Amino acid sequence: METITPAPNRMAEAVANVARRINATMEEGRDSLDLSDCGLVSFPDGVFKMIRSCTDNIHKISLANNQIKALSNKFFVTFTQLREVDLQGNVLSTLPEAVGNMEHLVSINLSKNKLTVFPERLTDVSSLQHISVEGNQITELPMEKLSLMPSLRSLDVRCNPLTADAVSFSHHFTLLT
């Protein structure tokens, strides 16, 4: 059986689609960047260059339903003003350390990825209100650290193979299991 590689024109089409979306965001002065369903396997380095002048204006990024395996620290260091990040439907197994330095992040959606360990650096984000890790392979939760998060309102851990101990802890937020 032979392996089928994507046709060069399909790849060029995907790149052009990403460039169009970035240009529209910049030209229209939007505060959100939607790169969902673009077939990305990583966050394109070229985007950092293209959007450099307006990264502080970007408050929401969707990279949902791509094939992203990892994000670099550069992503979170560049987009310091993010309030919402949608990374659902990728193949992420970890998050970079820099996610813990996000001062404005309110919501992060990591559902339907390949996480086996809860990204503990998220517990360092005091502004975080909503975390979804639904549909991963997480077995343990850092409930003590989660319970100390001042703004956390909801944590969605449905469809994870959690141990009974992982969810038997007193907390001040809605835990969806």
C-alpha positions in Angstrom: 0.0 0.0 0.0 1.5 3.4 -0.9 1.4 6.5 1.2 -0.4 9.4 -0.2 1.2 12.8 0.4 -0.8 16.0 0.2 -0.7 17.5 -3.3 1.5 20.6 -3.4 -1.4 22.7 -4.5 -3.5 21.6 -1.5 -0.6 22.7 0.7 -0.3 26.0 -1.1 -4.1 26.4 -0.7 -3.9 25.9 3.1 -1.0 28.5 3.4 -3.0 31.0 1.3 -6.1 30.4 3.5 -4.1 31.1 6.7 -2.5 34.3 5.1 -6.0 35.5 4.0 -7.4 35.0 7.6 -4.4 36.9 9.1 -4.7 39.7 6.6 -8.4 40.1 7.3 -7.8 40.2 11.0 -5.1 42.9 10.7 -7.0 45.0 8.1 -10.3 44.9 10.0 -8.6 45.5 13.3 -10.2 42.4 14.8 -9.3 41.3 18.3 -9.6 37.6 17.4 -7.6 35.4 15.0 -9.4 32.3 13.7 -7.1 29.6 12.3 -9.4 26.7 13.0 -9.8 23.9 10.4 -6.7 25.0 8.5 -4.8 21.7 8.5 -2.0 23.1 10.6 0.5 20.8 12.3 2.2 23.7 14.1 1.6 27.4 14.6 3.3 28.9 11.5 6.4 30.9 12.3 5.5 33.2 9.4 2.4 34.3 11.4 4.6 35.8 14.1 6.2 38.0 11.5 3.0 38.9 9.7 1.1 39.9 12.8 3.9 41.3 14.9 2.5 44.9 14.8 -0.8 43.9 16.3 -0.2 41.0 18.7 -1.2 43.2 21.6 -4.7 43.7 20.0 -5.3 39.9 19.7 -7.5 38.7 22.6 -8.8 35.5 21.2 -7.2 32.8 19.1 -8.8 29.7 17.7 -6.6 26.9 16.5 -9.4 24.3 16.8 -9.6 21.2 14.7 -6.1 21.2 13.2 -3.3 18.6 13.7 -1.1 20.7 16.0 1.3 18.5 18.0 2.9 21.2 20.1 2.9 24.9 20.7 6.2 26.8 21.4 6.8 29.2 24.3 7.0 31.8 21.6 3.3 31.5 21.0 2.4 32.6 24.6 5.3 35.1 24.8 4.1 36.8 21.6 0.4 36.9 22.3 0.5 38.3 25.9 -2.9 39.8 25.8 -4.9 36.6 25.1 -8.1 36.2 27.0 -9.4 33.1 25.2 -7.5 30.2 23.5 -9.3 27.4 21.7 -7.1 24.5 21.0 -9.7 21.7 20.9 -9.5 18.9 18.4 -5.7 18.9 18.0 -3.1 16.3 19.0 -1.4 18.3 21.8 0.2 16.2 24.6 1.7 19.1 26.5 1.6 22.9 26.8 4.7 25.0 27.0 5.9 26.5 30.3 5.1 30.0 29.1 1.3 29.4 29.4 1.7 29.9 33.2 2.7 33.5 32.6 -0.5 34.5 30.9 -1.9 37.4 32.9 -5.2 38.0 31.1 -6.2 34.4 30.1 -9.8 33.7 31.1 -10.7 30.6 29.1 -8.7 27.8 27.5 -10.3 24.9 25.6 -8.0 21.8 25.4 -10.7 19.3 24.7 -10.2 16.4 22.4 -6.4 16.4 22.4 -3.8 13.8 23.5 -3.1 15.1 27.1 -2.3 12.3 29.6 -1.3 14.8 32.3 -3.2 17.9 33.4 -1.1 21.0 32.3 -0.2 22.1 35.8 1.2 25.4 34.6 -2.4 26.5 34.1 -2.8 26.6 37.9 -0.4 29.6 37.8 -2.8 31.7 35.7 -4.7 33.6 38.4 -7.2 35.1 35.8 -8.3 31.7 34.4 -12.0 31.1 34.9 -12.8 28.2 32.5 -10.7 25.2 31.6 -11.8 22.4 29.4 -9.7 19.2 29.1 -12.7 17.1 28.0 -11.9 14.0 26.0 -8.2 13.5 26.8 -6.4 10.7 28.6 -5.9 12.5 32.0 -6.0 10.2 35.0 -5.0 12.6 37.8 -5.9 16.2 38.6 -3.9 18.6 40.8 -7.0 19.4 42.9 -5.1 21.1 45.7 -3.6 23.6 43.2 -6.8 23.9 41.3 -8.7 24.8 44.5 -6.3 27.6 45.1 -7.0 29.3 41.7 -8.9 32.5 42.7 -10.9 33.0 39.5 -11.6 29.4 38.4 -15.3 28.9 37.8 -15.5 25.7 35.8 -13.3 22.8 35.0 -14.6 20.3 32.4 -12.9 16.9 32.7 -15.6 14.8 31.2 -14.5 11.7 29.1 -11.1 11.3 30.9 -10.1 8.1 32.7 -9.9 9.9 36.0 -9.2 7.9 39.2 -11.8 8.2 42.0 -9.3 10.1 44.1 -8.8 12.7 41.4 -12.3 14.2 41.8 -13.0 13.7 45.5 -11.8 17.0 46.8 -13.6 20.1 48.1 -13.5 23.0 45.6 -15.2 26.3 44.8 -15.7 25.8 41.1 -18.0 23.6 38.9 -16.4 20.4 38.1 -17.9 18.6 35.1 -17.1 14.9 35.3 
